[in-house]
Amino acid sequence: MRGWVILISTFLVGAVVGVGLANRGPALIAPYLPKAVSGPGEHIEGQVVRKQRDGNRLLVKITTAQGPMLVTFTQKVADLDVLLDAGDTVTLVTPGYAAFVDDPILERVKEPARTQSPSPPSTPQPSTR
């Protein structure tokens, strides 16, 4: 009888641990894995509307085809603050669209097309003979 009690209790503990790891496991392990290992993500392209430096994080509001996003960067904040400007088109790699995203992979930054003014006509130099 004692053997059956141990067997059933071991089975129940294993089932509870298995369900717990299936639900919470990826969230607990993800910070320790490189983002490239975490699986393929969705490439989301959008335009930077506004950015704000807040201590050790950079908040960037991006308008995408799916809707607006508030992206928070906590790594390489000083570099990203210099790199990103309002009007830039960015491509982010995220698991999917979400209104609030923390530390996505910034794949590409494209500056807005600048209107080039025509160069002033050169005036002919008088020849000296």
Salt bridges, closest charged atoms under 4 A:
ASP54 OD2 - ARG57 NH2 2.97
ASP81 OD1 - LYS51 NZ 2.95
ASP81 OD2 - ARG53 NH1 3.53
ASP85 OD1 - LYS51 NZ 3.79
GLU107 OE1 - HIS43 ND1 3.14
GLU111 OE1 - ARG114 NH2 3.09
